[in-house]
């Protein structure tokens, strides 16, 4: 099930210590690819999800989230604008968003599929923003497909292409692959972040996340390229 912010579970000091792991000498190595190591598994995330920021940055974040999760919405409203201003828009980090369904939110499958079909027309993040902004609206909808089609019209998706995508099997297969990847990575709560290979679960308070990200960027030399 979706977790509350990690601050509520461990407290701010404990979260800070988790993110501080990035600043230790043991972490001070260049990251050649978006790789996560779990036991004897090596899982590449290079091709997962949808890209924002500088794809060549030395610091990367991969976010796994369910559009139905209210903590994911909270993170989007409170923290993402700060991160965009400080890091993403300045090319200091690479950020990838992987939409998946954790299986507990009404209509979240339809929401994720709509976002995936929006990506087909280069408008994933435009739909991503609407889905979070209108989360309570579409979760209560009794005709969620019509609701989603309305959102598609709002961001000016080609209706024929959108309808073909939604009705096709490709979008369902992509969501299944995202769900399988989340399971393989043992993602059990939303949102969950992988930062240069390390897992950080929970929608951390903005100030804590910013301090942790500053430490990561400093440790990796503050470079904006070179991967």
Backbone as ProteinMPNN parsed JSONL, in Angstrom:
{"seq_chain_A": "XXXXXXXXXXXXXXXXXXXXXXXXXXXXXXXXXXXXXXXXXXXXXXXXXXXXXXXXXXXXXXXXXXXXXXXXXXXXXXXXXXXXXXXXXXXXXXXXXXXXXXXXXXXXXXXXXXXXXXXXXXXXXXXXXXXXXXXXXXXXXXXXXXXXXXXXXXXXXXXXXXXXXXXXXXXXXXXXXXXXXXXXXXXXXXXXXXXXXXXXXXXXXXXXXXXXXXXXXXXXXXXXXXX", "coords_chain_A": {"N_chain_A": [[0.84, -1.185, 0.0], [0.279, 2.386, -0.417], [2.675, 4.561, 0.996], [2.858, 6.842, 3.798], [4.473, 10.095, 3.924], [7.978, 9.692, 4.44], [8.981, 11.104, 6.527], [7.065, 11.055, 8.524], [7.272, 8.524, 9.444], [9.968, 8.001, 10.201], [11.067, 10.403, 11.053], [12.554, 13.655, 10.635], [15.356, 13.868, 11.037], [16.256, 11.25, 10.687], [15.623, 10.837, 8.001], [17.288, 12.706, 6.798], [19.725, 11.518, 7.365], [19.571, 9.266, 5.778], [19.618, 10.382, 3.151], [22.086, 11.562, 3.372], [23.858, 9.551, 2.987], [24.6, 9.6, 0.367], [26.611, 11.425, 0.235], [28.937, 10.348, 1.18], [32.335, 9.113, 0.897], [32.261, 6.57, -0.243], [30.227, 6.693, -2.075], [31.177, 8.316, -3.985], [31.566, 8.074, -6.963], [31.648, 8.088, -10.501], [28.64, 7.809, -12.333], [27.857, 5.652, -14.805], [25.654, 4.677, -16.121], [22.052, 4.505, -15.775], [21.613, 2.63, -13.302], [20.497, 0.172, -11.042], [21.369, -1.786, -8.282], [20.375, -4.74, -6.874], [20.841, -7.078, -4.59], [21.974, -9.857, -6.285], [21.15, -8.881, -8.652], [21.26, -6.692, -11.464], [19.792, -3.869, -12.54], [18.803, -2.003, -15.21], [17.76, 1.308, -15.763], [17.672, 3.079, -17.797], [15.99, 3.211, -20.075], [13.494, 3.452, -19.025], [10.321, 4.916, -18.35], [9.699, 8.5, -18.628], [11.439, 11.308, -19.824], [12.844, 14.202, -18.261], [14.624, 17.288, -17.895], [18.246, 17.301, -17.962], [19.496, 14.901, -19.9], [22.087, 14.009, -19.917], [23.174, 14.505, -17.458], [25.138, 14.073, -14.444], [23.898, 13.37, -12.139], [21.072, 11.538, -11.42], [17.552, 10.931, -11.273], [14.997, 8.629, -10.83], [11.627, 8.361, -10.758], [9.04, 6.478, -9.395], [5.614, 6.291, -9.569], [2.117, 6.397, -8.734], [-0.71, 7.687, -10.237], [-2.994, 7.92, -8.727], [-2.254, 8.241, -6.113], [-2.265, 10.149, -3.199], [-0.096, 11.223, -1.856], [1.774, 11.322, -3.831], [0.616, 13.251, -5.436], [0.788, 15.399, -3.639], [3.585, 15.674, -3.492], [4.058, 16.451, -6.122], [2.726, 18.937, -6.169], [4.023, 20.45, -4.16], [6.832, 19.979, -4.058], [7.968, 19.413, -6.607], [7.796, 21.883, -8.163], [9.815, 23.377, -6.89], [12.054, 21.762, -7.29], [12.15, 21.82, -10.082], [12.84, 24.497, -10.517], [15.341, 24.724, -9.187], [16.948, 22.609, -10.125], [16.077, 20.877, -12.39], [15.303, 22.59, -14.59], [17.654, 23.937, -14.892], [19.382, 22.14, -15.879], [20.812, 20.483, -14.177], [20.211, 18.002, -13.199], [19.046, 14.753, -14.237], [15.809, 13.608, -14.776], [13.493, 11.055, -14.548], [10.227, 9.82, -15.039], [8.22, 7.19, -14.059], [5.221, 5.853, -14.751], [3.075, 3.788, -12.903], [0.878, 1.253, -11.574], [-0.239, 0.672, -8.352], [-2.304, -0.735, -7.413], [-4.467, -0.004, -5.747], [-5.975, 2.279, -6.043], [-8.85, 3.907, -7.243], [-9.636, 3.927, -10.696], [-7.022, 4.398, -11.503], [-5.588, 2.903, -13.316], [-6.684, 3.584, -15.811], [-5.929, 6.257, -15.812], [-3.1, 6.091, -15.87], [-2.758, 4.802, -18.334], [-3.785, 6.751, -20.031], [-1.862, 8.757, -19.697], [0.358, 7.462, -20.794], [-0.477, 7.167, -23.454], [-0.601, 9.848, -24.102], [2.069, 10.467, -24.101], [2.821, 9.356, -26.473], [2.258, 11.304, -28.258], [4.014, 13.225, -27.552], [3.314, 14.609, -25.226], [3.409, 13.842, -22.557], [4.049, 14.977, -19.99], [2.391, 17.172, -19.871], [-0.097, 15.932, -19.633], [0.41, 14.459, -17.308], [0.517, 16.558, -15.406], [-2.144, 17.485, -15.431], [-3.489, 15.178, -14.549], [-2.628, 14.912, -11.9], [-3.472, 17.387, -10.879], [-6.241, 17.187, -11.143], [-6.894, 14.969, -9.672], [-8.712, 14.034, -7.61], [-11.089, 14.42, -8.916], [-11.158, 12.708, -11.274], [-10.857, 10.261, -10.038], [-13.294, 9.838, -8.842], [-14.981, 9.613, -10.933], [-17.657, 8.266, -12.875], [-17.585, 7.596, -15.452], [-14.865, 7.148, -16.536], [-13.285, 6.936, -18.838], [-14.443, 8.761, -20.622], [-13.944, 11.057, -19.167], [-11.153, 11.117, -19.242], [-10.778, 11.411, -21.99], [-11.694, 13.977, -22.281], [-9.682, 15.386, -20.932], [-7.607, 14.817, -22.687], [-8.428, 16.236, -24.921], [-8.169, 18.774, -23.871], [-5.415, 19.211, -23.755], [-4.93, 19.195, -26.368], [-4.506, 16.814, -27.869], [-4.265, 14.727, -30.752], [-7.335, 13.449, -31.638], [-7.994, 11.058, -32.999], [-5.61, 9.575, -33.055], [-5.191, 9.364, -30.321], [-7.467, 7.881, -29.473], [-7.053, 5.504, -30.875], [-4.739, 4.62, -29.651], [-5.553, 4.269, -26.944], [-7.411, 2.225, -27.235], [-5.885, 0.192, -28.194], [-3.645, -2.655, -27.754], [-1.084, -2.06, -27.082], [-0.695, 0.013, -25.188], [-1.613, -1.117, -22.837], [0.192, -3.194, -22.565], [2.538, -1.744, -22.185], [2.052, -0.519, -19.7], [1.88, -2.813, -18.143], [4.53, -3.666, -18.332], [5.789, -1.582, -16.955], [4.678, -1.975, -14.409], [5.713, -4.49, -13.838], [8.427, -3.907, -13.748], [8.503, -2.214, -11.515], [7.804, -4.074, -9.553], [9.976, -5.81, -9.722], [11.954, -4.151, -8.78], [11.197, -4.02, -6.229], [9.425, -2.061, -5.356], [7.277, -0.796, -3.087], [5.744, 1.207, -2.139], [4.318, 4.458, -2.808], [5.224, 7.838, -3.573], [8.233, 6.365, -4.983], [11.703, 6.803, -5.177], [14.643, 6.51, -7.157], [17.869, 7.4, -6.817], [20.73, 8.029, -8.397], [21.12, 5.265, -8.249], [20.446, 4.564, -5.651], [17.8, 3.751, -3.422], [15.129, 5.812, -2.391], [12.487, 5.981, -0.509], [9.175, 7.368, -0.367], [7.389, 10.525, -0.055], [9.339, 12.904, 0.567], [9.808, 15.706, 2.83], [10.035, 18.944, 1.358], [12.26, 20.665, 2.011], [14.08, 18.892, 3.156], [14.52, 17.113, 1.07], [15.691, 18.824, -0.787], [18.08, 19.567, 0.552], [19.302, 17.057, 0.618], [19.564, 16.527, -2.151], [21.247, 18.612, -2.912], [23.555, 17.773, -1.6], [24.124, 15.424, -2.976], [24.619, 16.396, -5.585], [26.839, 18.019, -5.063], [28.692, 16.072, -4.247], [29.053, 14.63, -6.565], [30.428, 16.389, -8.084], [29.021, 18.475, -9.111], [28.523, 18.497, -11.789], [27.126, 18.897, -15.079], [27.077, 17.222, -17.144], [28.636, 14.438, -18.929], [28.09, 11.791, -18.498]], "CA_chain_A": [[0.0, 0.0, 0.0], [1.049, 3.627, -0.489], [3.2, 4.963, 2.291], [2.871, 8.265, 4.114], [5.839, 10.614, 3.811], [8.909, 8.99, 5.315], [9.186, 11.92, 7.728], [6.114, 10.646, 9.546], [7.682, 7.215, 9.953], [11.3, 7.999, 10.793], [11.474, 11.696, 11.551], [13.399, 14.397, 9.706], [16.784, 13.559, 11.228], [16.537, 9.953, 10.077], [15.597, 11.01, 6.551], [18.518, 13.408, 6.427], [20.836, 10.569, 7.408], [19.448, 8.409, 4.591], [20.131, 11.107, 1.996], [23.5, 11.871, 3.595], [24.662, 8.435, 2.481], [25.122, 9.932, -0.95], [27.765, 12.318, 0.338], [30.092, 9.648, 1.724], [33.302, 8.762, -0.145], [31.897, 5.326, -0.916], [29.309, 6.996, -3.163], [31.806, 9.27, -4.889], [32.043, 7.481, -8.205], [30.824, 8.508, -11.622], [27.605, 6.856, -12.72], [27.924, 5.547, -16.258], [24.309, 4.41, -16.615], [21.029, 4.481, -14.731], [21.62, 1.237, -12.865], [20.206, -0.14, -9.65], [21.82, -3.13, -7.921], [19.603, -5.364, -5.798], [21.386, -8.417, -4.422], [22.771, -10.241, -7.449], [20.512, -8.327, -9.846], [21.602, -5.36, -11.947], [18.614, -3.451, -13.284], [19.024, -0.749, -15.923], [16.561, 2.141, -15.848], [17.897, 4.071, -18.854], [14.87, 3.319, -21.004], [12.219, 3.429, -18.305], [9.616, 6.155, -18.088], [9.702, 9.675, -19.501], [12.595, 12.117, -19.452], [12.872, 15.644, -18.075], [15.939, 17.751, -17.478], [19.433, 17.039, -18.775], [19.709, 13.453, -19.986], [23.518, 13.717, -19.746], [23.627, 14.931, -16.132], [25.769, 13.039, -13.624], [22.953, 13.007, -11.075], [19.793, 11.16, -12.032], [16.45, 10.514, -10.418], [13.89, 7.926, -11.478], [10.477, 8.369, -9.849], [7.937, 5.547, -9.641], [4.454, 6.868, -8.891], [0.766, 6.067, -9.17], [-1.442, 8.948, -10.313], [-4.047, 7.943, -7.717], [-1.662, 8.394, -4.776], [-2.341, 11.548, -2.763], [1.231, 11.695, -1.486], [2.419, 11.673, -5.097], [0.063, 14.564, -5.794], [1.376, 16.377, -2.714], [4.954, 15.879, -3.939], [3.965, 17.217, -7.361], [2.313, 20.313, -5.878], [4.894, 21.18, -3.238], [8.273, 19.792, -4.23], [8.393, 19.465, -8.008], [8.114, 23.252, -8.619], [11.115, 23.772, -6.331], [13.077, 20.988, -7.992], [12.26, 22.339, -11.442], [13.553, 25.774, -10.463], [16.721, 24.581, -8.722], [17.733, 21.531, -10.734], [15.667, 20.36, -13.703], [15.364, 23.63, -15.619], [19.041, 24.39, -15.028], [20.174, 21.054, -16.454], [21.716, 19.922, -13.171], [19.866, 16.596, -12.977], [18.166, 14.036, -15.165], [14.651, 13.106, -14.018], [12.592, 10.207, -15.324], [8.997, 9.48, -14.324], [7.662, 5.908, -14.501], [3.866, 5.657, -14.242], [2.671, 2.407, -12.693], [-0.29, 1.158, -10.698], [0.051, -0.148, -7.181], [-3.454, -1.62, -7.271], [-5.372, 0.344, -4.651], [-6.629, 3.554, -6.297], [-9.868, 3.832, -8.297], [-9.416, 4.524, -12.021], [-5.629, 4.778, -11.758], [-5.14, 2.226, -14.542], [-7.077, 4.439, -16.932], [-5.1, 7.461, -15.759], [-1.754, 5.753, -16.341], [-2.83, 4.525, -19.771], [-3.958, 8.045, -20.7], [-0.56, 9.422, -19.708], [1.213, 6.75, -21.745], [-0.922, 7.535, -24.802], [-0.215, 11.247, -24.303], [3.502, 10.447, -24.432], [2.927, 9.0, -27.895], [2.169, 12.565, -28.999], [4.968, 14.161, -26.974], [2.677, 15.449, -24.22], [3.272, 13.079, -21.313], [4.063, 15.788, -18.773], [1.18, 18.0, -19.871], [-1.149, 15.089, -19.066], [0.866, 14.194, -15.941], [0.12, 17.674, -14.554], [-3.605, 17.489, -15.322], [-3.927, 14.029, -13.754], [-2.437, 15.227, -10.487], [-4.301, 18.525, -10.516], [-7.646, 16.763, -11.122], [-6.883, 13.599, -9.158], [-9.954, 13.649, -6.921], [-12.172, 14.456, -9.908], [-11.237, 11.506, -12.103], [-10.999, 9.07, -9.203], [-14.708, 9.68, -8.523], [-15.756, 9.588, -12.172], [-18.376, 7.033, -13.226], [-17.239, 7.335, -16.852], [-13.503, 7.67, -16.506], [-12.755, 7.055, -20.194], [-14.908, 10.04, -21.148], [-13.215, 12.082, -18.425], [-9.795, 11.151, -19.777], [-10.848, 11.975, -23.344], [-11.802, 15.419, -22.089], [-8.336, 15.885, -20.624], [-6.827, 14.713, -23.928], [-8.817, 17.379, -25.748], [-7.663, 19.992, -23.229], [-4.006, 19.416, -24.134], [-4.914, 19.195, -27.832], [-4.053, 15.576, -28.511], [-5.027, 14.311, -31.926], [-8.303, 12.494, -31.083], [-7.941, 9.76, -33.662], [-4.424, 8.872, -32.555], [-5.408, 9.051, -28.908], [-8.44, 6.785, -29.362], [-6.424, 4.273, -31.355], [-3.793, 4.187, -28.614], [-6.291, 3.797, -25.765], [-8.099, 0.973, -27.556], [-4.914, -0.803, -28.624], [-3.042, -3.459, -26.688], [0.256, -1.563, -26.776], [-0.675, 0.812, -23.963], [-1.76, -2.048, -21.708], [1.453, -3.922, -22.439], [3.535, -0.833, -21.599], [1.764, -0.389, -18.276], [2.265, -4.083, -17.525], [5.998, -3.658, -18.204], [6.121, -0.666, -15.858], [4.315, -2.637, -13.153], [6.669, -5.581, -13.617], [9.696, -3.286, -13.35], [8.337, -1.781, -10.128], [7.859, -5.278, -8.713], [11.358, -6.303, -9.732], [12.723, -3.233, -7.938], [10.603, -4.122, -4.893], [8.74, -0.82, -5.009], [6.093, -1.177, -2.31], [5.01, 2.413, -1.774], [4.398, 5.539, -3.782], [6.206, 7.635, -4.635], [9.554, 5.831, -4.654], [12.724, 7.413, -6.027], [15.989, 5.94, -7.253], [18.78, 8.519, -7.061], [22.047, 7.445, -8.676], [21.139, 3.858, -7.875], [19.999, 4.343, -4.279], [16.362, 3.916, -3.258], [14.639, 6.759, -1.392], [11.026, 5.844, -0.544], [8.347, 8.34, 0.325], [7.379, 11.929, -0.464], [10.08, 13.605, 1.612], [9.59, 17.152, 2.915], [10.797, 19.631, 0.321], [13.554, 21.166, 2.484], [14.975, 17.748, 3.363], [14.891, 16.587, -0.245], [16.605, 19.791, -1.393], [19.384, 19.405, 1.201], [19.884, 15.801, 0.151], [19.954, 16.659, -3.552], [22.44, 19.469, -2.948], [24.695, 16.939, -1.187], [24.416, 14.511, -4.084], [25.225, 17.161, -6.673], [28.178, 18.419, -4.619], [29.569, 14.911, -4.22], [29.355, 14.227, -7.942], [31.184, 17.431, -8.747], [28.157, 19.522, -9.65], [28.62, 18.492, -13.248], [25.864, 18.794, -15.794], [27.24, 16.299, -18.258], [29.758, 13.535, -18.774], [27.711, 10.397, -18.319]], "C_chain_A": [[0.876, 1.237, 0.0], [1.461, 4.069, 0.897], [2.952, 6.44, 2.548], [4.282, 8.776, 3.927], [6.746, 9.965, 4.844], [9.162, 9.775, 6.594], [8.267, 11.474, 8.849], [6.532, 9.33, 10.193], [8.976, 7.298, 10.748], [11.687, 9.311, 11.462], [12.487, 12.347, 10.619], [14.871, 14.039, 9.838], [17.144, 12.244, 10.568], [16.531, 10.041, 8.563], [16.872, 11.681, 6.081], [19.701, 12.458, 6.415], [20.783, 9.614, 6.234], [20.037, 9.114, 3.383], [21.608, 11.431, 2.141], [24.414, 10.741, 3.132], [25.291, 8.766, 1.141], [26.427, 10.716, -0.867], [28.994, 11.639, 0.922], [31.049, 9.268, 0.603], [32.932, 7.503, -0.901], [30.972, 5.567, -2.092], [29.977, 7.83, -4.246], [32.432, 8.583, -6.094], [31.101, 7.893, -9.32], [29.844, 7.404, -11.982], [27.554, 6.812, -14.236], [26.554, 5.298, -16.877], [23.343, 4.488, -15.448], [20.827, 3.045, -14.291], [21.308, 1.147, -11.381], [20.661, -1.564, -9.394], [21.037, -3.618, -6.714], [20.075, -6.8, -5.653], [22.283, -8.756, -5.602], [22.165, -9.752, -8.761], [21.085, -6.952, -10.176], [20.495, -4.933, -12.899], [18.875, -2.08, -13.897], [17.71, 0.003, -16.071], [16.66, 3.181, -16.961], [16.662, 4.294, -19.724], [13.517, 3.379, -20.337], [11.618, 4.824, -18.216], [9.875, 7.261, -19.092], [10.638, 10.726, -18.933], [12.268, 13.601, -19.305], [14.283, 16.03, -17.666], [17.025, 17.354, -18.462], [19.744, 15.546, -18.775], [21.16, 13.064, -19.765], [24.045, 14.091, -18.364], [24.207, 13.761, -15.343], [24.884, 12.592, -12.465], [21.602, 12.712, -11.714], [18.81, 10.674, -10.977], [15.434, 9.789, -11.289], [12.778, 7.789, -10.446], [9.451, 7.342, -10.307], [6.731, 6.055, -8.867], [3.165, 6.387, -9.542], [-0.034, 7.37, -9.147], [-2.559, 9.044, -9.273], [-3.555, 8.227, -6.311], [-1.663, 9.858, -4.347], [-1.0, 12.084, -2.296], [2.049, 12.041, -2.734], [1.923, 13.027, -5.582], [0.679, 15.653, -4.924], [2.814, 16.699, -3.133], [4.974, 16.734, -5.204], [3.642, 18.688, -7.075], [3.382, 21.091, -5.118], [6.376, 21.131, -3.596], [8.735, 19.932, -5.669], [8.646, 20.895, -8.495], [9.469, 23.745, -8.113], [12.243, 23.055, -7.061], [13.26, 21.471, -9.43], [13.102, 23.61, -11.463], [15.038, 25.594, -10.149], [17.569, 23.639, -9.576], [17.343, 21.185, -12.167], [15.852, 21.406, -14.791], [16.772, 24.162, -15.855], [19.953, 23.294, -15.563], [21.096, 20.363, -15.48], [21.418, 18.453, -12.885], [19.047, 16.065, -14.148], [17.045, 13.426, -14.337], [13.784, 12.271, -14.95], [11.405, 9.812, -14.444], [8.438, 8.194, -14.918], [6.26, 5.761, -13.915], [3.566, 4.167, -14.074], [1.476, 2.41, -11.758], [0.003, 0.188, -9.569], [-1.136, -1.025, -6.8], [-4.432, -1.263, -6.181], [-6.149, 1.635, -4.885], [-7.634, 3.44, -7.44], [-9.44, 4.576, -9.559], [-7.956, 4.866, -12.321], [-5.045, 4.059, -12.972], [-5.459, 3.082, -15.756], [-6.246, 5.713, -16.974], [-3.698, 7.189, -16.307], [-1.745, 5.498, -17.839], [-3.009, 5.817, -20.561], [-2.644, 8.805, -20.779], [0.371, 8.78, -20.73], [0.826, 7.104, -23.179], [-0.623, 8.999, -25.106], [1.256, 11.341, -24.684], [3.722, 10.129, -25.898], [2.876, 10.246, -28.771], [3.043, 13.65, -28.371], [4.408, 15.047, -25.876], [2.463, 14.706, -22.9], [3.153, 14.005, -20.107], [2.912, 16.786, -18.726], [0.019, 17.205, -19.268], [-0.838, 14.743, -17.617], [0.38, 15.286, -14.997], [-1.396, 17.726, -14.365], [-4.076, 16.364, -14.403], [-3.709, 14.252, -12.261], [-3.358, 16.37, -10.046], [-5.768, 18.129, -10.336], [-7.816, 15.375, -10.509], [-8.21, 13.215, -8.497], [-11.136, 13.618, -7.878], [-12.272, 13.145, -10.674], [-11.357, 10.226, -11.278], [-12.465, 8.796, -8.854], [-15.587, 9.494, -9.756], [-16.421, 8.233, -12.403], [-18.183, 6.689, -14.699], [-15.831, 7.876, -17.074], [-12.908, 7.798, -17.903], [-13.188, 8.368, -20.836], [-14.18, 11.194, -20.47], [-11.806, 12.24, -18.994], [-9.769, 11.732, -21.188], [-10.983, 13.496, -23.282], [-10.462, 16.053, -21.765], [-7.455, 15.865, -21.878], [-7.15, 15.88, -24.859], [-8.238, 18.677, -25.198], [-6.216, 20.263, -23.611], [-3.798, 19.247, -25.637], [-4.226, 17.969, -28.436], [-4.895, 15.327, -29.751], [-6.002, 13.227, -31.493], [-8.251, 11.119, -31.721], [-6.759, 8.939, -33.16], [-4.605, 8.464, -31.094], [-6.36, 7.863, -28.75], [-7.851, 5.459, -29.807], [-5.463, 3.725, -30.31], [-4.521, 3.581, -27.425], [-6.944, 2.447, -26.02], [-7.139, -0.147, -27.945], [-4.315, -1.567, -27.455], [-1.678, -2.924, -26.254], [0.328, -0.802, -25.471], [-0.803, -0.083, -22.736], [-0.465, -2.812, -21.477], [2.532, -3.038, -21.82], [3.306, -0.672, -20.111], [2.132, -1.667, -17.531], [3.779, -4.158, -17.35], [6.436, -2.735, -17.074], [5.829, -1.299, -14.501], [5.295, -3.753, -12.811], [8.018, -5.032, -13.17], [9.625, -2.816, -11.899], [8.404, -2.962, -9.17], [9.279, -5.803, -8.61], [12.245, -5.451, -8.83], [12.224, -3.207, -6.504], [10.033, -2.793, -4.415], [7.426, -1.192, -4.335], [5.255, 0.024, -1.888], [5.186, 3.479, -2.827], [4.412, 6.887, -3.08], [7.477, 6.974, -4.093], [10.542, 6.384, -5.666], [13.999, 6.572, -6.014], [16.902, 7.08, -7.678], [20.194, 7.974, -7.185], [22.167, 6.036, -8.087], [20.649, 3.542, -6.485], [18.495, 4.594, -4.168], [16.052, 4.893, -2.131], [13.114, 6.691, -1.444], [10.327, 6.985, 0.161], [8.47, 9.751, -0.21], [8.03, 12.756, 0.642], [9.696, 15.085, 1.665], [10.526, 17.886, 1.955], [12.171, 20.069, 0.802], [14.555, 20.043, 2.68], [15.455, 17.21, 2.028], [15.887, 17.525, -0.929], [18.008, 19.672, -0.779], [20.08, 18.135, 0.725], [20.359, 15.895, -1.286], [21.174, 17.547, -3.708], [23.69, 18.666, -2.581], [25.099, 15.982, -2.299], [25.149, 15.257, -5.188], [26.645, 17.587, -6.304], [29.141, 17.248, -4.679], [29.971, 14.471, -5.623], [29.976, 15.348, -8.744], [30.345, 18.553, -9.31], [28.17, 19.598, -11.155], [27.252, 18.356, -13.895], [25.954, 17.862, -16.987], [28.32, 15.305, -17.955], [29.389, 12.109, -18.528], [27.985, 9.641, -19.601]], "O_chain_A": [[2.052, 1.18, 0.36], [0.693, 3.963, 1.853], [2.846, 7.217, 1.599], [5.208, 7.978, 3.784], [6.338, 9.719, 5.978], [9.512, 9.198, 7.624], [8.657, 11.513, 10.016], [6.19, 9.056, 11.344], [9.077, 6.737, 11.839], [12.545, 9.328, 12.345], [13.199, 11.653, 9.893], [15.563, 13.918, 8.827], [18.206, 12.12, 9.958], [17.344, 9.394, 7.903], [17.467, 11.272, 5.084], [20.582, 12.567, 5.563], [21.825, 9.188, 5.736], [20.854, 8.539, 2.664], [22.313, 11.563, 1.141], [25.607, 10.952, 2.913], [26.373, 8.28, 0.813], [27.247, 10.676, -1.785], [30.008, 12.303, 1.139], [30.617, 9.114, -0.539], [33.254, 7.376, -2.083], [30.919, 4.753, -3.013], [29.401, 8.029, -5.315], [33.653, 8.516, -6.231], [29.896, 8.031, -9.108], [30.176, 6.219, -11.942], [27.246, 7.814, -14.882], [26.316, 5.664, -18.028], [23.749, 4.533, -14.287], [19.983, 2.329, -14.829], [21.792, 1.941, -10.575], [20.378, -2.459, -10.191], [21.039, -2.982, -5.661], [19.758, -7.649, -6.487], [23.238, -8.035, -5.89], [22.599, -10.148, -9.843], [21.359, -6.15, -9.283], [20.283, -5.558, -13.938], [19.136, -1.112, -13.182], [16.687, -0.567, -16.449], [15.814, 4.071, -17.052], [16.33, 5.429, -20.066], [12.49, 3.358, -21.016], [12.339, 5.803, -18.026], [10.223, 7.009, -20.246], [10.639, 11.001, -17.733], [11.527, 14.176, -20.102], [15.043, 15.206, -17.157], [16.761, 17.105, -19.638], [20.201, 14.998, -17.771], [21.445, 11.907, -19.456], [25.249, 14.003, -18.124], [23.822, 12.609, -15.543], [25.117, 11.534, -11.88], [21.058, 13.532, -12.454], [19.179, 10.097, -9.953], [15.057, 10.274, -12.356], [12.964, 7.178, -9.394], [9.042, 7.337, -11.468], [6.803, 6.235, -7.651], [3.127, 6.024, -10.718], [-0.031, 8.078, -8.141], [-3.022, 10.144, -8.971], [-4.363, 8.435, -5.405], [-1.124, 10.713, -5.05], [-0.782, 13.295, -2.336], [2.901, 12.929, -2.705], [2.699, 13.847, -6.073], [1.051, 16.714, -5.426], [3.215, 17.863, -3.13], [5.804, 17.632, -5.34], [4.232, 19.581, -7.683], [3.616, 22.265, -5.405], [7.089, 22.124, -3.454], [9.79, 20.514, -5.924], [9.637, 21.114, -9.192], [10.185, 24.448, -8.827], [13.257, 23.66, -7.407], [14.381, 21.527, -9.936], [13.969, 23.777, -12.32], [15.891, 26.232, -10.766], [18.772, 23.85, -9.729], [18.19, 21.198, -13.06], [16.491, 21.136, -15.807], [17.05, 24.764, -16.891], [21.162, 23.494, -15.686], [22.062, 19.72, -15.891], [22.282, 17.735, -12.382], [18.453, 16.814, -14.923], [17.301, 12.796, -13.311], [13.387, 12.735, -16.02], [11.563, 9.511, -13.261], [8.208, 8.107, -16.124], [6.118, 5.564, -12.708], [3.778, 3.379, -14.996], [1.106, 3.451, -11.215], [0.43, -0.946, -9.786], [-1.012, -1.935, -5.98], [-5.171, -2.133, -5.719], [-6.911, 2.053, -4.013], [-7.294, 2.923, -8.505], [-8.947, 5.703, -9.497], [-7.68, 5.557, -13.301], [-4.105, 4.558, -13.59], [-4.61, 3.283, -16.625], [-5.897, 6.194, -18.052], [-3.176, 7.964, -17.108], [-0.828, 5.929, -18.539], [-2.443, 5.962, -21.645], [-2.339, 9.426, -21.797], [1.09, 9.477, -21.446], [1.695, 7.317, -24.024], [-0.411, 9.351, -26.266], [1.645, 12.187, -25.489], [4.698, 10.58, -26.497], [3.388, 10.247, -29.891], [2.846, 14.839, -28.62], [4.951, 16.119, -25.609], [1.462, 14.915, -22.214], [2.251, 13.836, -19.287], [2.503, 17.202, -17.642], [-0.761, 17.743, -18.482], [-1.741, 14.736, -16.781], [-0.116, 14.99, -13.909], [-1.876, 17.982, -13.261], [-4.961, 16.57, -13.572], [-4.527, 13.824, -11.446], [-3.949, 16.318, -8.968], [-6.457, 18.675, -9.475], [-8.79, 14.683, -10.806], [-8.767, 12.162, -8.808], [-12.085, 12.862, -7.666], [-13.339, 12.533, -10.724], [-11.891, 9.225, -11.754], [-12.837, 7.651, -8.599], [-16.787, 9.247, -9.641], [-15.823, 7.186, -12.156], [-18.576, 5.61, -15.143], [-15.633, 8.912, -17.708], [-12.094, 8.693, -18.133], [-12.396, 9.018, -21.518], [-13.841, 12.188, -21.112], [-11.33, 13.356, -19.201], [-8.844, 12.462, -21.542], [-10.448, 14.21, -24.13], [-10.141, 17.132, -22.265], [-6.661, 16.778, -22.103], [-6.262, 16.441, -25.501], [-7.861, 19.57, -25.957], [-5.826, 21.419, -23.775], [-2.669, 19.166, -26.122], [-3.462, 18.081, -29.394], [-6.077, 15.667, -29.798], [-5.566, 12.176, -31.022], [-8.446, 10.114, -31.038], [-6.897, 7.75, -32.874], [-4.222, 7.367, -30.687], [-6.084, 6.944, -27.978], [-8.109, 4.419, -29.202], [-5.38, 2.514, -30.105], [-4.155, 2.506, -26.95], [-7.021, 1.614, -25.117], [-7.539, -1.308, -28.017], [-4.464, -1.167, -26.3], [-1.173, -3.287, -25.191], [1.294, -0.942, -24.721], [-0.17, 0.169, -21.711], [-0.07, -3.049, -20.335], [3.347, -3.51, -21.027], [4.26, -0.686, -19.334], [2.64, -1.609, -16.411], [4.261, -4.658, -16.334], [7.35, -3.067, -16.319], [6.619, -1.182, -13.564], [5.663, -3.94, -11.651], [8.677, -5.619, -12.312], [10.576, -2.999, -11.138], [8.994, -2.86, -8.095], [9.729, -6.195, -7.533], [13.17, -5.958, -8.195], [12.748, -2.474, -5.665], [10.136, -2.439, -3.241], [6.566, -1.829, -4.943], [4.167, -0.141, -1.335], [6.101, 3.41, -3.647], [3.696, 7.076, -2.097], [7.752, 7.022, -2.894], [10.26, 6.431, -6.863], [14.376, 6.002, -4.99], [16.737, 7.656, -8.753], [20.784, 7.516, -6.206], [23.19, 5.676, -7.504], [20.449, 2.373, -6.155], [17.978, 5.545, -4.754], [16.636, 4.814, -1.05], [12.505, 7.286, -2.334], [10.819, 7.508, 1.161], [9.508, 10.138, -0.747], [7.35, 13.247, 1.543], [9.301, 15.656, 0.648], [11.675, 17.485, 1.769], [13.158, 19.874, 0.092], [15.744, 20.211, 2.406], [16.631, 16.889, 1.859], [16.824, 17.064, -1.58], [19.005, 19.676, -1.501], [21.283, 18.13, 0.464], [21.438, 15.402, -1.616], [22.041, 17.275, -4.538], [24.752, 18.854, -3.175], [26.287, 15.76, -2.532], [26.185, 14.799, -5.67], [27.55, 17.524, -7.137], [30.283, 17.404, -5.113], [31.086, 13.999, -5.842], [30.043, 15.264, -9.97], [30.875, 19.483, -9.917], [27.864, 20.639, -11.736], [26.336, 17.768, -13.319], [24.999, 17.733, -17.753], [28.876, 15.305, -16.857], [30.274, 11.269, -18.362], [27.736, 8.437, -19.673]]}, "name": "protein", "num_of_chains": 1, "seq": "XXXXXXXXXXXXXXXXXXXXXXXXXXXXXXXXXXXXXXXXXXXXXXXXXXXXXXXXXXXXXXXXXXXXXXXXXXXXXXXXXXXXXXXXXXXXXXXXXXXXXXXXXXXXXXXXXXXXXXXXXXXXXXXXXXXXXXXXXXXXXXXXXXXXXXXXXXXXXXXXXXXXXXXXXXXXXXXXXXXXXXXXXXXXXXXXXXXXXXXXXXXXXXXXXXXXXXXXXXXXXXXXXXX"}
